[in-house]
Amino acid sequence: MATNLSLQQRKQAVFANGQGNLYPVYVSHAKNAEVWDVEGNRYLDFGTGIAVCNTGHAHPALVAAVNDQMEKFSHSCVMINPYESAVSLAEKLTALAPGNSAKKAMFVTTGAEAVENAVKIARAHTGRRGVIAFNGGFHGRTNLTMGLTGKVTPYKDHFGPFAGEIYHAPYPNALHGISEEQSLAALNTLMKVAIAPRDVAAIIIEPIQGEGGFYVASPEFLKALRALCDEHGIVLICDEIQSGFARTGHMFYTEAAGIEPDLMTMAKGIAGGIPISAVVGKAGIMDSSPPGGLGGTYGGSPLGCAAGLAVLKVIEDEQLLTRAGMIERRFKEALGALQTQFPEVIADVRGHGAMIALELMCDGDPARPNPALTKAVIAKAMEYGLILLACGFHGNVIRFLPPLTIPEAHLREGLEAFTELFQEVAAS
């Protein structure tokens, strides 16, 4: 029988070093929030494949939908012979996207592809070249999306040169001394010293930064950004790849700001692990690209569309928007108690819905991040039966992304295990 160690040795012999793995633990099977490895060990999953399995692992409705589609056909290419499920999913996503404007959609396979196509659409619509992103943002690992990503290690290190005409501005971050006014002022300065507003095709922002540390853009900031884009004819792209599909207690967090993006990128939680992604936006902008200019061989795969429709039904039937709020309350209660116990170590507990972050510092100073403690907690998580993920500009944030379907008993069990884990590591 294969063991975790033997599989890790086999993987290291044939996988490129760049595609490493956080834990040397190999999955055998999973159900909702529970994961079992090949040696029979059980874990509670507080990462869900990086916010992908919002409806839990192997949800019966998702399994049934994908199996049914597989028996009918697995591929035809939506750009050759389309199918009803793709039309139905586009209808639902355009109806769910914030704002009253008529919307259209297009499908690809990964989040990075969605971002690339959103930029293509914005450039086609405006006839402009420049794109502004934010420090700490993460938009993918392709050449263009690496350029947009606002963090060097590990995403950009060794991989340049990157696509041109990409600019970065500071993301508002009160904990680290960057006010919303300073961020907006930096944007205006950028458009005076580096690129004229008339040359900016798009501004792309994560309403809640994912890899950057779960920092949240306030409704006031997003409204100011919307006004800036309207003033200069710039396309506003909201990247909801990690924050979408009920993860934050909203279908998309942009709803909380009461603004309408011009374009949105969607992936991760869209289909519970079946690869598919989308760009959804205002119809007049989406139609700027000529026929054949958008797409991909696997874009809008029938399996992905079937899974996406099933996920949307589960979100509605099981009231996952409400459950996300319950999960937020449970996490903030448990993590808040830890912050009271370790005020010199825990700088912040933040987030919305089931997208929660614990930021760690040294000696009570948020300006002194503590990636060493973060790494130690993550490394020891498996001993406590947990799957945890880190993130953050300095690698000092523990992020929690449990399934929205997690049973309350498992939620309590996981939070108790994390409390014991953190107490042991922080006190050592």
C-alpha positions, 0 to 999 in steps of 0.5 A, spaced: 500 500 500 502 506 498 504 511 504 504 518 504 512 518 504 512 513 498 508 518 494 511 524 496 518 521 494 515 518 487 512 525 486 519 529 487 522 524 482 517 526 477 514 533 478 518 540 477 520 543 484 516 549 482 509 545 483 510 543 490 505 541 495 504 544 502 503 538 506 506 531 504 499 528 505 496 524 500 488 524 499 484 518 498 477 521 499 473 526 502 466 528 504 464 535 506 469 538 510 472 531 512 478 529 508 482 522 509 489 520 507 492 514 504 494 512 511 487 512 513 488 519 517 482 524 518 483 531 517 478 537 517 479 542 511 479 549 513 482 551 506 477 547 501 482 547 495 483 555 496 476 556 496 474 552 491 469 547 494 464 552 497 459 546 497 464 541 500 467 535 498 463 530 493 456 534 495 451 529 492 448 534 488 454 536 484 456 528 484 450 527 480 450 532 475 457 531 473 456 523 473 450 525 469 453 529 464 459 525 463 454 519 461 452 524 455 458 527 453 464 530 456 466 535 450 464 538 444 467 545 445 462 550 446 465 554 440 464 549 435 457 545 438 454 549 444 450 545 449 444 548 453 447 547 460 452 553 458 447 557 456 443 556 462 449 557 466 451 564 463 443 566 464 444 565 471 451 568 472 449 574 468 442 575 472 446 574 479 452 579 477 451 586 481 448 592 477 442 593 473 445 593 466 444 588 461 450 583 462 453 578 458 458 572 459 464 568 456 467 562 459 474 559 460 478 554 464 482 558 470 482 564 474 488 567 470 485 566 464 479 569 466 483 575 468 487 575 461 480 575 458 477 581 462 484 585 460 483 583 453 476 585 453 477 592 456 483 594 451 478 592 446 473 596 448 477 602 450 482 602 445 487 603 450 493 600 453 494 601 460 492 597 466 492 599 474 492 593 479 494 594 486 500 592 491 499 585 494 493 583 489 494 576 486 491 575 479 494 569 477 501 565 474 501 566 467 505 572 464 500 577 464 497 576 470 504 575 474 505 582 471 498 584 475 500 580 481 503 585 486 507 580 490 514 578 487 516 571 491 514 566 490 509 568 484 514 573 480 521 571 482 525 569 476 520 569 471 520 576 468 520 580 463 513 581 464 507 584 460 508 592 459 503 597 461 502 595 468 502 599 474 501 598 481 498 602 486 497 601 494 491 597 496 488 601 502 490 597 509 489 601 515 492 596 520 499 598 516 498 605 515 495 606 508 489 610 508 483 610 503 485 617 502 492 615 501 491 610 496 486 614 492 491 620 492 497 615 489 492 613 484 491 620 482 499 621 482 500 615 478 496 618 473 500 624 473 507 621 473 506 614 469 500 614 465 495 619 463 488 617 464 486 617 457 491 611 456 488 607 462 484 601 459 482 598 466 483 598 473 483 591 476 481 590 484 480 584 489 474 587 493 477 582 498 485 581 497 486 573 497 493 571 497 495 578 499 492 577 506 484 578 506 484 585 507 477 588 505 476 594 501 470 598 504 464 600 500 466 607 500 473 606 497 470 601 492 465 607 490 470 612 490 474 607 485 467 607 481 467 614 480 474 615 478 473 610 473 467 613 470 470 620 470 476 617 465 472 612 461 476 606 465 473 599 465 473 597 472 474 590 473 472 586 480 476 580 481 471 575 485 475 569 484 476 567 491 471 571 494 465 569 490 459 564 490 457 565 497 464 565 500 463 572 504 455 571 505 454 575 499 454 571 492 459 576 490 462 581 495 462 587 490 454 587 492 456 589 499 459 596 496 453 597 492 457 598 486 456 595 479 463 593 476 464 593 468 467 586 468 467 581 473 472 575 474 469 568 477 472 562 478 474 557 484 467 556 488 464 557 481 463 549 480 466 545 486 472 543 483 471 542 476 475 547 472 471 552 469 471 560 470 468 566 467 468 573 465 461 577 466 460 584 465 456 589 461 453 587 455 456 593 451 463 592 453 463 584 453 461 585 445 467 589 444 471 583 442 470 580 435 468 573 434 473 568 435 477 573 439 475 570 446 475 563 448 479 556 449 478 549 447 476 547 454 472 554 456 465 552 458 466 545 458 460 541 459 462 538 465 464 545 468 457 548 466 453 542 469 457 543 476 456 550 476 449 549 475 449 544 481 453 549 485 448 555 484 442 550 486 446 548 492 447 555 494 440 557 494 437 550 497 441 550 503 441 557 504 449 558 504 449 565 504 446 565 511 451 559 513 457 563 511 454 569 516 454 563 522 461 561 520 463 568 521 460 569 527 463 562 530 470 563 527 470 571 530 468 568 537 474 563 537 479 567 534 477 573 538 478 569 544 485 567 542 487 574 541 485 576 548 489 571 550 495 573 545 495 580 544 502 581 543 502 576 537 495 576 534 495 583 530 488 582 527 482 578 526 478 580 520 474 577 514 467 576 512 463 570 511 467 564 511 473 568 509 477 569 515 484 571 517 488 571 523 494 576 522 500 575 526 506 580 529 512 580 533 511 584 540 505 587 539 507 591 533 503 590 526 509 593 523 513 587 525 510 581 521 511 574 524 511 569 518 515 564 523 510 563 527 505 563 522 509 557 518 510 553 525 502 553 526 501 551 519 506 546 519 503 543 525 496 543 523 496 536 520 498 533 527 491 536 530 487 534 524 487 540 520 488 543 513 490 550 514 493 555 509 497 561 510 497 568 505 499 575 506 504 580 503 509 578 508 507 570 509 504 572 516 496 571 515 493 564 517 487 564 512 480 560 514 476 557 508 472 552 510 466 549 506 460 553 507 456 546 508 460 544 514 456 541 519 456 545 526 459 539 530 465 539 525 466 547 525 466 546 533 471 540 533 476 544 528 476 551 532 477 547 538 483 543 535 485 550 532 485 553 539 489 548 542 494 548 536 495 555 537 496 555 544 501 550 544 505 553 538 505 560 540 507 559 548 513 555 545 
